[in-house]
Amino acid sequence: MTAALLAKGLDKRFGSLVVAGGISFELPVGERCALIGPNGAGKTTLINLLTGMLTPDAGEIVLNGEDISRAPPARRVRKGLARTFQINSLFPKLNPLEATTLAVCERRGETGDFLGRLAARRDAVDEAYDILKSLRLDGVCRRETRELAYGQQRLLEIALALATQPKVLLLDEPAAGVPKEDSGELFQVIDGLSRQLTLLFIEHDMDVVFRFASRILVMVGGRLLLEGTPAEIANDARVREVYLGSAGHG
Amino acid sequence: MSDASVPAKPPAEFLADGARWRWAEIAFWLAATLPYFVAQDYLQLAGQVLITGLFAMSLDLILGYAGVVSLGHAAFFGLGAYACGVASKWGWGEPITGLLIGGAFAGIVGYGASFIVSRFKGLALIMITLGLNQLVAEAANSAHGLTGGADGLQGVHTWDLLGYFHFDLYGVTAFWYILAVVFACFLLTRRMVHSPFGLALRGIRENSTRMVAIGAANRAHIRKAFVIAAFMAGVAGALLTETTETVSLETLSFQRSADVLVMLILGGVGQLYGGVVGAAIYMVARDRFSDVNPQYWYFWIGLLLIAVVVFLPNGIVGGLKKLGGYLGRAGR
């Protein structure tokens, strides 16, 4: 079976600093995979390499059997690789309904229409509203984004990515800045997403990681230290040493 | 995480609300006809205000909606003015097609420039647009045989409008003609602002990085907006040519590029009406201030600009909208 996402030997250096060294992994369709590692391990850099925001010095990225290594970022999105940002990257003066409708219209190739009325694109607007509703943002979708609570803005990050109908979704610390008691709720929403969608998420909260991930990748110093099931990762001495601390998980 | 206190209007209806005509807009355009009824001595000034307003509106499309800063927009105004003027000098003085000639010529040059403009941001973009303006101005200056150079283009003659309405000395035909063209361009701009394309432009202005992350072709959007803005600026230039029957190098000057930016900031960037309102305030102020002191009138414009930027960050139209919002809430 073709992997949803495949990375082969991704390398990236800034001068003598290796931020990604020979990273290879494979995500099967529907996988819920966590990417963990200490600060500065290169996790966000890896997402930037996968999405084309950074150009790798070497390596290959394959999405659903298609080599996208040289595709510009926007084209990768159109082919089904979407992301969210660690620090909110939204449209402050658009309301969530407009922002999500915009993402839907972009996916449908309708944003070139400069004489039609936006409101007349009822299918796109309704689709955007349904996405917002599924993320429990329907009640606030008419307010400007900058007026939303932080947790709602984190959910809007996901809504915008979902509006592109991704096959693979890369979530860069989706619960960053969200109080610990709310992050479980946020991950429940994430866990409820379609099983056809492949997820790779960066997360520091190990409780959340072990609860929601079916597979874990561990990065240290720009390299992939190992990958395995939550049980394998929890019992690995190297992981305990570099990341979890001597006490380990649980 | 939901908030049930916000009244729930169906989503499409909610978006349609934002595009509906307001009474204030209808009043604004009715007021634009007033010079004909109450101040016929000022018809020519009113015409100039409307032309400049159209020019500022075209800049607003790229600056206010797509966030593309240009300090060389007069290049397209002047190109439109010269294209229309040269066509007239060569024997084609029909006004409506003259507008299309001016707009199309500016739009074609804008299309070429858009490939460079769409690749840059910030200071680099300001310098590129400024450089483009200087290039076009000097090209027009050196092409003396075609443009008349520093002497200006002479021999422009505009035919009667629709073969019937003569452009009279009092400027009555010119005023109504200008008002009709500016209103038509405004309708087009308004439609565009409320279209999916307009939303994409606002998205680019708000966060171009995020636009890429939702799969948007930012450069293609910016190129399209730039060409439409160049076309509209060209139409504004052609209007000036047709109603004054002369073209000077001043239409391509840096001063004109800077002035239109000042007008737009005064009126309100990204406010749809900011260009026309800014042009009206700027030009009426110039008319009044220069009566008081013809040498130092720009002092007052400077003061006005600082006051607006400090106290009304969204310009005069933005301030009026805010005031309208307060009054509306207070009245409920």
Interface residues (C-beta under 8 A of the other chain):
Chain A: T51 M53 P73 A74 R75 V77 R78 A82 R83 F85 S89 L90 F91 P92 K93 L94 L97 E98 A99 T101 L102 A103 C105 E106 R107 E110 T111 G112 D113 F114 L115 G116 R117 L118 A119 A120 R121 R122 A124 V125 D126 A128 Y129 R136 L137 D138 G139 V140 C141 R142 R143 A149 G151 Q152 L155 L160 A161 A163 T164 E185
Chain B: M1 S2 D3 A4 V6 A8 K9 P11 A12 E13 F14 L15 A16 A19 R191 M192 H194 S195 P196 F197 G198 L199 A200 R202 G203 E206 N207 T209 R210 M211 V212 A213 I214 G215 A216 A217 N218 A220 H221 K224 I228
